[in-house]
């Protein structure tokens, strides 16, 4: 009886450790995927803001030139 309990506990601890390792790997891989996406989003937003500012200044100059 004691042996069966020991082996069951041992298997459960191995499974538990495996689950923790899998969760850690998932967290690390999602961080590796998510962080560059966030950086890309920031860069894209900055580019859009710059383009908008350029268009605003160009359109402002055109309005001034026409007026």
mmCIF file as Biopython writes it, N, C-alpha, C and O atoms, coordinates in Angstrom:
data_model
#
loop_
_atom_site.group_PDB
_atom_site.id
_atom_site.type_symbol
_atom_site.label_atom_id
_atom_site.label_alt_id
_atom_site.label_comp_id
_atom_site.label_asym_id
_atom_site.label_entity_id
_atom_site.label_seq_id
_atom_site.pdbx_PDB_ins_code
_atom_site.Cartn_x
_atom_site.Cartn_y
_atom_site.Cartn_z
_atom_site.occupancy
_atom_site.B_iso_or_equiv
_atom_site.auth_seq_id
_atom_site.auth_asym_id
_atom_site.pdbx_PDB_model_num
ATOM 1   N N  . UNK A ? 1  ? 0.836  -1.213 0.000   1.0 0.0 1  A 1 
ATOM 2   C CA . UNK A ? 1  ? 0.000  0.000  0.000   1.0 0.0 1  A 1 
ATOM 3   C C  . UNK A ? 1  ? 0.867  1.258  0.000   1.0 0.0 1  A 1 
ATOM 4   O O  . UNK A ? 1  ? 0.615  2.203  -0.749  1.0 0.0 1  A 1 
ATOM 5   N N  . UNK A ? 2  ? 1.903  1.252  0.864   1.0 0.0 2  A 1 
ATOM 6   C CA . UNK A ? 2  ? 2.774  2.439  0.978   1.0 0.0 2  A 1 
ATOM 7   C C  . UNK A ? 2  ? 3.470  2.683  -0.362  1.0 0.0 2  A 1 
ATOM 8   O O  . UNK A ? 2  ? 3.596  3.826  -0.802  1.0 0.0 2  A 1 
ATOM 9   N N  . UNK A ? 3  ? 3.925  1.595  -1.014  1.0 0.0 3  A 1 
ATOM 10  C CA . UNK A ? 3  ? 4.627  1.705  -2.299  1.0 0.0 3  A 1 
ATOM 11  C C  . UNK A ? 3  ? 3.731  2.350  -3.353  1.0 0.0 3  A 1 
ATOM 12  O O  . UNK A ? 3  ? 4.168  3.238  -4.085  1.0 0.0 3  A 1 
ATOM 13  N N  . UNK A ? 4  ? 2.486  1.907  -3.430  1.0 0.0 4  A 1 
ATOM 14  C CA . UNK A ? 4  ? 1.569  2.434  -4.442  1.0 0.0 4  A 1 
ATOM 15  C C  . UNK A ? 4  ? 1.305  3.926  -4.191  1.0 0.0 4  A 1 
ATOM 16  O O  . UNK A ? 4  ? 1.219  4.714  -5.133  1.0 0.0 4  A 1 
ATOM 17  N N  . UNK A ? 5  ? 1.180  4.299  -2.923  1.0 0.0 5  A 1 
ATOM 18  C CA . UNK A ? 5  ? 0.969  5.711  -2.593  1.0 0.0 5  A 1 
ATOM 19  C C  . UNK A ? 5  ? 2.193  6.531  -2.985  1.0 0.0 5  A 1 
ATOM 20  O O  . UNK A ? 5  ? 2.065  7.627  -3.531  1.0 0.0 5  A 1 
ATOM 21  N N  . UNK A ? 6  ? 3.383  5.995  -2.702  1.0 0.0 6  A 1 
ATOM 22  C CA . UNK A ? 6  ? 4.637  6.681  -3.017  1.0 0.0 6  A 1 
ATOM 23  C C  . UNK A ? 6  ? 4.734  6.915  -4.522  1.0 0.0 6  A 1 
ATOM 24  O O  . UNK A ? 6  ? 5.038  8.022  -4.966  1.0 0.0 6  A 1 
ATOM 25  N N  . UNK A ? 7  ? 4.473  5.861  -5.309  1.0 0.0 7  A 1 
ATOM 26  C CA . UNK A ? 7  ? 4.610  5.973  -6.759  1.0 0.0 7  A 1 
ATOM 27  C C  . UNK A ? 7  ? 3.572  6.941  -7.325  1.0 0.0 7  A 1 
ATOM 28  O O  . UNK A ? 7  ? 3.865  7.692  -8.256  1.0 0.0 7  A 1 
ATOM 29  N N  . UNK A ? 8  ? 2.367  6.925  -6.769  1.0 0.0 8  A 1 
ATOM 30  C CA . UNK A ? 8  ? 1.312  7.832  -7.222  1.0 0.0 8  A 1 
ATOM 31  C C  . UNK A ? 8  ? 1.734  9.282  -6.954  1.0 0.0 8  A 1 
ATOM 32  O O  . UNK A ? 8  ? 1.603  10.149 -7.818  1.0 0.0 8  A 1 
ATOM 33  N N  . UNK A ? 9  ? 2.236  9.524  -5.758  1.0 0.0 9  A 1 
ATOM 34  C CA . UNK A ? 9  ? 2.698  10.869 -5.395  1.0 0.0 9  A 1 
ATOM 35  C C  . UNK A ? 9  ? 3.849  11.307 -6.279  1.0 0.0 9  A 1 
ATOM 36  O O  . UNK A ? 9  ? 3.914  12.465 -6.694  1.0 0.0 9  A 1 
ATOM 37  N N  . UNK A ? 10 ? 4.764  10.380 -6.571  1.0 0.0 10 A 1 
ATOM 38  C CA . UNK A ? 10 ? 5.930  10.671 -7.404  1.0 0.0 10 A 1 
ATOM 39  C C  . UNK A ? 10 ? 5.481  11.038 -8.816  1.0 0.0 10 A 1 
ATOM 40  O O  . UNK A ? 10 ? 5.960  12.017 -9.388  1.0 0.0 10 A 1 
ATOM 41  N N  . UNK A ? 11 ? 4.549  10.243 -9.382  1.0 0.0 11 A 1 
ATOM 42  C CA . UNK A ? 11 ? 4.026  10.518 -10.728 1.0 0.0 11 A 1 
ATOM 43  C C  . UNK A ? 11 ? 3.318  11.866 -10.759 1.0 0.0 11 A 1 
ATOM 44  O O  . UNK A ? 11 ? 3.485  12.641 -11.701 1.0 0.0 11 A 1 
ATOM 45  N N  . UNK A ? 12 ? 2.525  12.144 -9.723  1.0 0.0 12 A 1 
ATOM 46  C CA . UNK A ? 12 ? 1.817  13.418 -9.655  1.0 0.0 12 A 1 
ATOM 47  C C  . UNK A ? 12 ? 2.794  14.585 -9.620  1.0 0.0 12 A 1 
ATOM 48  O O  . UNK A ? 12 ? 2.565  15.602 -10.274 1.0 0.0 12 A 1 
ATOM 49  N N  . UNK A ? 13 ? 3.886  14.450 -8.860  1.0 0.0 13 A 1 
ATOM 50  C CA . UNK A ? 13 ? 4.867  15.533 -8.774  1.0 0.0 13 A 1 
ATOM 51  C C  . UNK A ? 13 ? 5.557  15.727 -10.127 1.0 0.0 13 A 1 
ATOM 52  O O  . UNK A ? 13 ? 5.830  16.863 -10.515 1.0 0.0 13 A 1 
ATOM 53  N N  . UNK A ? 14 ? 5.845  14.644 -10.850 1.0 0.0 14 A 1 
ATOM 54  C CA . UNK A ? 14 ? 6.454  14.744 -12.177 1.0 0.0 14 A 1 
ATOM 55  C C  . UNK A ? 14 ? 5.494  15.467 -13.126 1.0 0.0 14 A 1 
ATOM 56  O O  . UNK A ? 14 ? 5.900  16.361 -13.868 1.0 0.0 14 A 1 
ATOM 57  N N  . UNK A ? 15 ? 4.222  15.072 -13.093 1.0 0.0 15 A 1 
ATOM 58  C CA . UNK A ? 15 ? 3.202  15.709 -13.940 1.0 0.0 15 A 1 
ATOM 59  C C  . UNK A ? 15 ? 3.099  17.192 -13.600 1.0 0.0 15 A 1 
ATOM 60  O O  . UNK A ? 15 ? 3.020  18.031 -14.497 1.0 0.0 15 A 1 
ATOM 61  N N  . UNK A ? 16 ? 3.098  17.515 -12.321 1.0 0.0 16 A 1 
ATOM 62  C CA . UNK A ? 16 ? 3.007  18.899 -11.847 1.0 0.0 16 A 1 
ATOM 63  C C  . UNK A ? 16 ? 4.178  19.724 -12.368 1.0 0.0 16 A 1 
ATOM 64  O O  . UNK A ? 16 ? 3.995  20.837 -12.860 1.0 0.0 16 A 1 
ATOM 65  N N  . UNK A ? 17 ? 5.389  19.164 -12.255 1.0 0.0 17 A 1 
ATOM 66  C CA . UNK A ? 17 ? 6.601  19.842 -12.741 1.0 0.0 17 A 1 
ATOM 67  C C  . UNK A ? 17 ? 6.511  20.038 -14.260 1.0 0.0 17 A 1 
ATOM 68  O O  . UNK A ? 17 ? 6.861  21.102 -14.770 1.0 0.0 17 A 1 
ATOM 69  N N  . UNK A ? 18 ? 6.043  19.016 -14.978 1.0 0.0 18 A 1 
ATOM 70  C CA . UNK A ? 18 ? 5.898  19.093 -16.435 1.0 0.0 18 A 1 
ATOM 71  C C  . UNK A ? 18 ? 4.923  20.213 -16.799 1.0 0.0 18 A 1 
ATOM 72  O O  . UNK A ? 18 ? 5.182  20.993 -17.715 1.0 0.0 18 A 1 
ATOM 73  N N  . UNK A ? 19 ? 3.801  20.289 -16.079 1.0 0.0 19 A 1 
ATOM 74  C CA . UNK A ? 19 ? 2.784  21.321 -16.340 1.0 0.0 19 A 1 
ATOM 75  C C  . UNK A ? 19 ? 3.395  22.708 -16.120 1.0 0.0 19 A 1 
ATOM 76  O O  . UNK A ? 19 ? 3.195  23.612 -16.932 1.0 0.0 19 A 1 
ATOM 77  N N  . UNK A ? 20 ? 4.140  22.876 -15.020 1.0 0.0 20 A 1 
ATOM 78  C CA . UNK A ? 20 ? 4.781  24.170 -14.716 1.0 0.0 20 A 1 
ATOM 79  C C  . UNK A ? 20 ? 5.761  24.528 -15.834 1.0 0.0 20 A 1 
ATOM 80  O O  . UNK A ? 20 ? 5.794  25.673 -16.286 1.0 0.0 20 A 1 
ATOM 81  N N  . UNK A ? 21 ? 6.566  23.546 -16.285 1.0 0.0 21 A 1 
ATOM 82  C CA . UNK A ? 21 ? 7.531  23.798 -17.363 1.0 0.0 21 A 1 
ATOM 83  C C  . UNK A ? 21 ? 6.820  24.201 -18.645 1.0 0.0 21 A 1 
ATOM 84  O O  . UNK A ? 21 ? 7.272  25.111 -19.341 1.0 0.0 21 A 1 
ATOM 85  N N  . UNK A ? 22 ? 5.709  23.534 -18.970 1.0 0.0 22 A 1 
ATOM 86  C CA . UNK A ? 22 ? 4.940  23.849 -20.184 1.0 0.0 22 A 1 
ATOM 87  C C  . UNK A ? 22 ? 4.379  25.265 -20.082 1.0 0.0 22 A 1 
ATOM 88  O O  . UNK A ? 22 ? 4.445  26.033 -21.043 1.0 0.0 22 A 1 
ATOM 89  N N  . UNK A ? 23 ? 3.822  25.614 -18.907 1.0 0.0 23 A 1 
ATOM 90  C CA . UNK A ? 23 ? 3.259  26.963 -18.700 1.0 0.0 23 A 1 
ATOM 91  C C  . UNK A ? 23 ? 4.366  28.002 -18.864 1.0 0.0 23 A 1 
ATOM 92  O O  . UNK A ? 23 ? 4.157  29.026 -19.515 1.0 0.0 23 A 1 
ATOM 93  N N  . UNK A ? 24 ? 5.539  27.752 -18.281 1.0 0.0 24 A 1 
ATOM 94  C CA . UNK A ? 24 ? 6.670  28.681 -18.401 1.0 0.0 24 A 1 
ATOM 95  C C  . UNK A ? 24 ? 7.065  28.859 -19.866 1.0 0.0 24 A 1 
ATOM 96  O O  . UNK A ? 24 ? 7.300  29.979 -20.319 1.0 0.0 24 A 1 
ATOM 97  N N  . UNK A ? 25 ? 7.137  27.739 -20.611 1.0 0.0 25 A 1 
ATOM 98  C CA . UNK A ? 25 ? 7.488  27.808 -22.035 1.0 0.0 25 A 1 
ATOM 99  C C  . UNK A ? 25 ? 6.457  28.619 -22.805 1.0 0.0 25 A 1 
ATOM 100 O O  . UNK A ? 25 ? 6.819  29.425 -23.662 1.0 0.0 25 A 1 
ATOM 101 N N  . UNK A ? 26 ? 5.175  28.416 -22.509 1.0 0.0 26 A 1 
ATOM 102 C CA . UNK A ? 26 ? 4.095  29.163 -23.179 1.0 0.0 26 A 1 
ATOM 103 C C  . UNK A ? 26 ? 4.250  30.655 -22.885 1.0 0.0 26 A 1 
ATOM 104 O O  . UNK A ? 26 ? 4.148  31.480 -23.793 1.0 0.0 26 A 1 
ATOM 105 N N  . UNK A ? 27 ? 4.497  31.006 -21.618 1.0 0.0 27 A 1 
ATOM 106 C CA . UNK A ? 27 ? 4.643  32.413 -21.219 1.0 0.0 27 A 1 
ATOM 107 C C  . UNK A ? 27 ? 5.831  33.033 -21.954 1.0 0.0 27 A 1 
ATOM 108 O O  . UNK A ? 27 ? 5.723  34.140 -22.482 1.0 0.0 27 A 1 
ATOM 109 N N  . UNK A ? 28 ? 6.972  32.322 -21.990 1.0 0.0 28 A 1 
ATOM 110 C CA . UNK A ? 28 ? 8.183  32.833 -22.644 1.0 0.0 28 A 1 
ATOM 111 C C  . UNK A ? 28 ? 7.934  33.020 -24.137 1.0 0.0 28 A 1 
ATOM 112 O O  . UNK A ? 28 ? 8.294  34.056 -24.696 1.0 0.0 28 A 1 
ATOM 113 N N  . UNK A ? 29 ? 7.321  32.028 -24.792 1.0 0.0 29 A 1 
ATOM 114 C CA . UNK A ? 29 ? 7.089  32.128 -26.235 1.0 0.0 29 A 1 
ATOM 115 C C  . UNK A ? 29 ? 6.094  33.243 -26.544 1.0 0.0 29 A 1 
ATOM 116 O O  . UNK A ? 29 ? 6.268  33.958 -27.530 1.0 0.0 29 A 1 
ATOM 117 N N  . UNK A ? 30 ? 5.054  33.408 -25.721 1.0 0.0 30 A 1 
ATOM 118 C CA . UNK A ? 30 ? 4.094  34.484 -25.975 1.0 0.0 30 A 1 
ATOM 119 C C  . UNK A ? 30 ? 4.764  35.834 -25.783 1.0 0.0 30 A 1 
ATOM 120 O O  . UNK A ? 30 ? 4.464  36.777 -26.516 1.0 0.0 30 A 1 
ATOM 121 N N  . UNK A ? 31 ? 5.674  35.948 -24.803 1.0 0.0 31 A 1 
ATOM 122 C CA . UNK A ? 31 ? 6.415  37.203 -24.604 1.0 0.0 31 A 1 
ATOM 123 C C  . UNK A ? 31 ? 7.290  37.480 -25.814 1.0 0.0 31 A 1 
ATOM 124 O O  . UNK A ? 31 ? 7.370  38.619 -26.273 1.0 0.0 31 A 1 
ATOM 125 N N  . UNK A ? 32 ? 7.954  36.439 -26.340 1.0 0.0 32 A 1 
ATOM 126 C CA . UNK A ? 32 ? 8.823  36.597 -27.505 1.0 0.0 32 A 1 
ATOM 127 C C  . UNK A ? 32 ? 7.998  37.041 -28.709 1.0 0.0 32 A 1 
ATOM 128 O O  . UNK A ? 32 ? 8.483  37.807 -29.542 1.0 0.0 32 A 1 
ATOM 129 N N  . UNK A ? 33 ? 6.747  36.566 -28.811 1.0 0.0 33 A 1 
ATOM 130 C CA . UNK A ? 33 ? 5.875  36.930 -29.934 1.0 0.0 33 A 1 
ATOM 131 C C  . UNK A ? 33 ? 5.240  38.305 -29.683 1.0 0.0 33 A 1 
ATOM 132 O O  . UNK A ? 33 ? 5.182  39.129 -30.596 1.0 0.0 33 A 1 
ATOM 133 N N  . UNK A ? 34 ? 4.770  38.560 -28.466 1.0 0.0 34 A 1 
ATOM 134 C CA . UNK A ? 34 ? 3.975  39.763 -28.166 1.0 0.0 34 A 1 
ATOM 135 C C  . UNK A ? 34 ? 4.842  41.025 -28.163 1.0 0.0 34 A 1 
ATOM 136 O O  . UNK A ? 34 ? 4.429  42.048 -28.709 1.0 0.0 34 A 1 
ATOM 137 N N  . UNK A ? 35 ? 6.043  40.972 -27.555 1.0 0.0 35 A 1 
ATOM 138 C CA . UNK A ? 35 ? 6.876  42.177 -27.416 1.0 0.0 35 A 1 
ATOM 139 C C  . UNK A ? 35 ? 7.203  42.790 -28.787 1.0 0.0 35 A 1 
ATOM 140 O O  . UNK A ? 35 ? 7.030  43.999 -28.942 1.0 0.0 35 A 1 
ATOM 141 N N  . UNK A ? 36 ? 7.663  42.028 -29.788 1.0 0.0 36 A 1 
ATOM 142 C CA . UNK A ? 36 ? 7.903  42.637 -31.104 1.0 0.0 36 A 1 
ATOM 143 C C  . UNK A ? 36 ? 6.643  43.209 -31.740 1.0 0.0 36 A 1 
ATOM 144 O O  . UNK A ? 36 ? 6.714  44.220 -32.439 1.0 0.0 36 A 1 
ATOM 145 N N  . UNK A ? 37 ? 5.489  42.582 -31.512 1.0 0.0 37 A 1 
ATOM 146 C CA . UNK A ? 37 ? 4.214  43.084 -32.046 1.0 0.0 37 A 1 
ATOM 147 C C  . UNK A ? 37 ? 3.914  44.452 -31.428 1.0 0.0 37 A 1 
ATOM 148 O O  . UNK A ? 37 ? 3.497  45.373 -32.131 1.0 0.0 37 A 1 
ATOM 149 N N  . UNK A ? 38 ? 4.123  44.586 -30.114 1.0 0.0 38 A 1 
ATOM 150 C CA . UNK A ? 38 ? 3.886  45.859 -29.428 1.0 0.0 38 A 1 
ATOM 151 C C  . UNK A ? 38 ? 4.828  46.924 -29.992 1.0 0.0 38 A 1 
ATOM 152 O O  . UNK A ? 38 ? 4.407  48.051 -30.254 1.0 0.0 38 A 1 
ATOM 153 N N  . UNK A ? 39 ? 6.111  46.565 -30.179 1.0 0.0 39 A 1 
ATOM 154 C CA . UNK A ? 39 ? 7.104  47.497 -30.738 1.0 0.0 39 A 1 
ATOM 155 C C  . UNK A ? 39 ? 6.677  47.920 -32.143 1.0 0.0 39 A 1 
ATOM 156 O O  . UNK A ? 39 ? 6.736  49.103 -32.481 1.0 0.0 39 A 1 
ATOM 157 N N  . UNK A ? 40 ? 6.248  46.960 -32.958 1.0 0.0 40 A 1 
ATOM 158 C CA . UNK A ? 40 ? 5.777  47.257 -34.315 1.0 0.0 40 A 1 
ATOM 159 C C  . UNK A ? 40 ? 4.587  48.203 -34.284 1.0 0.0 40 A 1 
ATOM 160 O O  . UNK A ? 40 ? 4.525  49.152 -35.065 1.0 0.0 40 A 1 
ATOM 161 N N  . UNK A ? 41 ? 3.644  47.948 -33.387 1.0 0.0 41 A 1 
ATOM 162 C CA . UNK A ? 41 ? 2.454  48.809 -33.265 1.0 0.0 41 A 1 
ATOM 163 C C  . UNK A ? 41 ? 2.866  50.235 -32.929 1.0 0.0 41 A 1 
ATOM 164 O O  . UNK A ? 41 ? 2.338  51.186 -33.505 1.0 0.0 41 A 1 
ATOM 165 N N  . UNK A ? 42 ? 3.809  50.391 -31.997 1.0 0.0 42 A 1 
ATOM 166 C CA . UNK A ? 42 ? 4.279  51.728 -31.599 1.0 0.0 42 A 1 
ATOM 167 C C  . UNK A ? 42 ? 4.915  52.421 -32.811 1.0 0.0 42 A 1 
ATOM 168 O O  . UNK A ? 42 ? 4.646  53.594 -33.066 1.0 0.0 42 A 1 
ATOM 169 N N  . UNK A ? 43 ? 5.760  51.694 -33.558 1.0 0.0 43 A 1 
ATOM 170 C CA . UNK A ? 43 ? 6.426  52.248 -34.740 1.0 0.0 43 A 1 
ATOM 171 C C  . UNK A ? 43 ? 5.384  52.659 -35.781 1.0 0.0 43 A 1 
ATOM 172 O O  . UNK A ? 43 ? 5.467  53.747 -36.350 1.0 0.0 43 A 1 
ATOM 173 N N  . UNK A ? 44 ? 4.405  51.789 -36.027 1.0 0.0 44 A 1 
ATOM 174 C CA . UNK A ? 44 ? 3.349  52.074 -37.020 1.0 0.0 44 A 1 
ATOM 175 C C  . UNK A ? 44 ? 2.560  53.317 -36.600 1.0 0.0 44 A 1 
ATOM 176 O O  . UNK A ? 44 ? 2.268  54.177 -37.431 1.0 0.0 44 A 1 
ATOM 177 N N  . UNK A ? 45 ? 2.219  53.412 -35.321 1.0 0.0 45 A 1 
ATOM 178 C CA . UNK A ? 45 ? 1.468  54.574 -34.817 1.0 0.0 45 A 1 
ATOM 179 C C  . UNK A ? 45 ? 2.294  55.847 -35.023 1.0 0.0 45 A 1 
ATOM 180 O O  . UNK A ? 45 ? 1.756  56.871 -35.443 1.0 0.0 45 A 1 
ATOM 181 N N  . UNK A ? 46 ? 3.595  55.788 -34.730 1.0 0.0 46 A 1 
ATOM 182 C CA . UNK A ? 46 ? 4.463  56.956 -34.910 1.0 0.0 46 A 1 
ATOM 183 C C  . UNK A ? 46 ? 4.529  57.357 -36.380 1.0 0.0 46 A 1 
ATOM 184 O O  . UNK A ? 46 ? 4.476  58.544 -36.703 1.0 0.0 46 A 1 
ATOM 185 N N  . UNK A ? 47 ? 4.643  56.373 -37.272 1.0 0.0 47 A 1 
ATOM 186 C CA . UNK A ? 47 ? 4.684  56.636 -38.714 1.0 0.0 47 A 1 
ATOM 187 C C  . UNK A ? 47 ? 3.379  57.310 -39.150 1.0 0.0 47 A 1 
ATOM 188 O O  . UNK A ? 47 ? 3.402  58.281 -39.907 1.0 0.0 47 A 1 
ATOM 189 N N  . UNK A ? 48 ? 2.239  56.793 -38.672 1.0 0.0 48 A 1 
ATOM 190 C CA . UNK A ? 48 ? 0.931  57.360 -39.022 1.0 0.0 48 A 1 
ATOM 191 C C  . UNK A ? 48 ? 0.849  58.813 -38.541 1.0 0.0 48 A 1 
ATOM 192 O O  . UNK A ? 48 ? 0.362  59.680 -39.268 1.0 0.0 48 A 1 
ATOM 193 N N  . UNK A ? 49 ? 1.322  59.079 -37.323 1.0 0.0 49 A 1 
ATOM 194 C CA . UNK A ? 49 ? 1.291  60.444 -36.771 1.0 0.0 49 A 1 
ATOM 195 C C  . UNK A ? 49 ? 2.148  61.365 -37.636 1.0 0.0 49 A 1 
ATOM 196 O O  . UNK A ? 49 ? 1.730  62.476 -37.961 1.0 0.0 49 A 1 
ATOM 197 N N  . UNK A ? 50 ? 3.359  60.905 -38.017 1.0 0.0 50 A 1 
ATOM 198 C CA . UNK A ? 50 ? 4.271  61.707 -38.847 1.0 0.0 50 A 1 
ATOM 199 C C  . UNK A ? 50 ? 3.620  61.998 -40.203 1.0 0.0 50 A 1 
ATOM 200 O O  . UNK A ? 50 ? 3.654  63.133 -40.679 1.0 0.0 50 A 1 
ATOM 201 N N  . UNK A ? 51 ? 3.028  60.971 -40.821 1.0 0.0 51 A 1 
ATOM 202 C CA . UNK A ? 51 ? 2.359  61.138 -42.125 1.0 0.0 51 A 1 
ATOM 203 C C  . UNK A ? 51 ? 1.218  62.143 -41.997 1.0 0.0 51 A 1 
ATOM 204 O O  . UNK A ? 51 ? 1.056  63.014 -42.852 1.0 0.0 51 A 1 
ATOM 205 N N  . UNK A ? 52 ? 0.424  62.025 -40.927 1.0 0.0 52 A 1 
ATOM 206 C CA . UNK A ? 52 ? -0.683 62.956 -40.695 1.0 0.0 52 A 1 
ATOM 207 C C  . UNK A ? 52 ? -0.176 64.382 -40.550 1.0 0.0 52 A 1 
ATOM 208 O O  . UNK A ? 52 ? -0.754 65.308 -41.118 1.0 0.0 52 A 1 
ATOM 209 N N  . UNK A ? 53 ? 0.908  64.566 -39.787 1.0 0.0 53 A 1 
ATOM 210 C CA . UNK A ? 53 ? 1.489  65.902 -39.599 1.0 0.0 53 A 1 
ATOM 211 C C  . UNK A ? 53 ? 1.972  66.460 -40.929 1.0 0.0 53 A 1 
ATOM 212 O O  . UNK A ? 53 ? 1.759  67.634 -41.233 1.0 0.0 53 A 1 
ATOM 213 N N  . UNK A ? 54 ? 2.635  65.600 -41.734 1.0 0.0 54 A 1 
ATOM 214 C CA . UNK A ? 54 ? 3.129  66.033 -43.049 1.0 0.0 54 A 1 
ATOM 215 C C  . UNK A ? 54 ? 1.968  66.459 -43.929 1.0 0.0 54 A 1 
ATOM 216 O O  . UNK A ? 54 ? 2.016  67.519 -44.553 1.0 0.0 54 A 1 
ATOM 217 N N  . UNK A ? 55 ? 0.923  65.639 -43.983 1.0 0.0 55 A 1 
ATOM 218 C CA . UNK A ? 55 ? -0.251 65.956 -44.810 1.0 0.0 55 A 1 
ATOM 219 C C  . UNK A ? 55 ? -0.922 67.236 -44.326 1.0 0.0 55 A 1 
ATOM 220 O O  . UNK A ? 55 ? -1.363 68.057 -45.130 1.0 0.0 55 A 1 
ATOM 221 N N  . UNK A ? 56 ? -0.997 67.402 -43.001 1.0 0.0 56 A 1 
ATOM 222 C CA . UNK A ? 56 ? -1.598 68.628 -42.443 1.0 0.0 56 A 1 
ATOM 223 C C  . UNK A ? 56 ? -0.806 69.854 -42.872 1.0 0.0 56 A 1 
ATOM 224 O O  . UNK A ? 56 ? -1.386 70.858 -43.286 1.0 0.0 56 A 1 
ATOM 225 N N  . UNK A ? 57 ? 0.515  69.777 -42.774 1.0 0.0 57 A 1 
ATOM 226 C CA . UNK A ? 57 ? 1.343  70.932 -43.147 1.0 0.0 57 A 1 
ATOM 227 C C  . UNK A ? 57 ? 1.249  71.194 -44.650 1.0 0.0 57 A 1 
ATOM 228 O O  . UNK A ? 57 ? 1.194  72.349 -45.070 1.0 0.0 57 A 1 
ATOM 229 N N  . UNK A ? 58 ? 1.231  70.134 -45.466 1.0 0.0 58 A 1 
ATOM 230 C CA . UNK A ? 58 ? 1.115  70.288 -46.925 1.0 0.0 58 A 1 
ATOM 231 C C  . UNK A ? 58 ? -0.240 70.900 -47.283 1.0 0.0 58 A 1 
ATOM 232 O O  . UNK A ? 58 ? -0.308 71.842 -48.073 1.0 0.0 58 A 1 
ATOM 233 N N  . UNK A ? 59 ? -1.310 70.371 -46.706 1.0 0.0 59 A 1 
ATOM 234 C CA . UNK A ? 59 ? -2.652 70.887 -46.990 1.0 0.0 59 A 1 
ATOM 235 C C  . UNK A ? 59 ? -2.786 72.325 -46.492 1.0 0.0 59 A 1 
ATOM 236 O O  . UNK A ? 59 ? -3.444 73.149 -47.127 1.0 0.0 59 A 1 
ATOM 237 N N  . UNK A ? 60 ? -2.155 72.623 -45.344 1.0 0.0 60 A 1 
ATOM 238 C CA . UNK A ? 60 ? -2.189 73.994 -44.802 1.0 0.0 60 A 1 
ATOM 239 C C  . UNK A ? 60 ? -1.495 74.947 -45.766 1.0 0.0 60 A 1 
ATOM 240 O O  . UNK A ? 60 ? -1.991 76.045 -46.021 1.0 0.0 60 A 1 
ATOM 241 N N  . UNK A ? 61 ? -0.339 74.530 -46.309 1.0 0.0 61 A 1 
ATOM 242 C CA . UNK A ? 61 ? 0.415  75.337 -47.281 1.0 0.0 61 A 1 
ATOM 243 C C  . UNK A ? 61 ? -0.404 75.528 -48.558 1.0 0.0 61 A 1 
ATOM 244 O O  . UNK A ? 61 ? -0.420 76.617 -49.133 1.0 0.0 61 A 1 
ATOM 245 N N  . UNK A ? 62 ? -1.088 74.457 -49.002 1.0 0.0 62 A 1 
ATOM 246 C CA . UNK A ? 62 ? -1.919 74.550 -50.213 1.0 0.0 62 A 1 
ATOM 247 C C  . UNK A ? 62 ? -3.079 75.515 -49.996 1.0 0.0 62 A 1 
ATOM 248 O O  . UNK A ? 62 ? -3.407 76.303 -50.883 1.0 0.0 62 A 1 
ATOM 249 N N  . UNK A ? 63 ? -3.697 75.455 -48.825 1.0 0.0 63 A 1 
ATOM 250 C CA . UNK A ? 63 ? -4.829 76.351 -48.518 1.0 0.0 63 A 1 
ATOM 251 C C  . UNK A ? 63 ? -4.317 77.798 -48.486 1.0 0.0 63 A 1 
ATOM 252 O O  . UNK A ? 63 ? -4.956 78.714 -49.004 1.0 0.0 63 A 1 
ATOM 253 N N  . UNK A ? 64 ? -3.147 77.972 -47.864 1.0 0.0 64 A 1 
ATOM 254 C CA . UNK A ? 64 ? -2.557 79.333 -47.787 1.0 0.0 64 A 1 
ATOM 255 C C  . UNK A ? 64 ? -2.236 79.838 -49.187 1.0 0.0 64 A 1 
ATOM 256 O O  . UNK A ? 64 ? -2.473 81.004 -49.502 1.0 0.0 64 A 1 
ATOM 257 N N  . UNK A ? 65 ? -1.686 78.941 -50.044 1.0 0.0 65 A 1 
ATOM 258 C CA . UNK A ? 65 ? -1.307 79.326 -51.395 1.0 0.0 65 A 1 
ATOM 259 C C  . UNK A ? 65 ? -2.549 79.691 -52.216 1.0 0.0 65 A 1 
ATOM 260 O O  . UNK A ? 65 ? -2.530 80.639 -53.001 1.0 0.0 65 A 1 
ATOM 261 N N  . UNK A ? 66 ? -3.621 78.931 -52.023 1.0 0.0 66 A 1 
ATOM 262 C CA . UNK A ? 66 ? -4.864 79.203 -52.766 1.0 0.0 66 A 1 
ATOM 263 C C  . UNK A ? 66 ? -5.537 80.476 -52.252 1.0 0.0 66 A 1 
ATOM 264 O O  . UNK A ? 66 ? -6.059 81.269 -53.036 1.0 0.0 66 A 1 
ATOM 265 N N  . UNK A ? 67 ? -5.522 80.665 -50.932 1.0 0.0 67 A 1 
ATOM 266 C CA . UNK A ? 67 ? -6.216 81.801 -50.327 1.0 0.0 67 A 1 
ATOM 267 C C  . UNK A ? 67 ? -5.417 83.058 -50.534 1.0 0.0 67 A 1 
ATOM 268 O O  . UNK A ? 67 ? -5.832 84.132 -50.098 1.0 0.0 67 A 1 
#
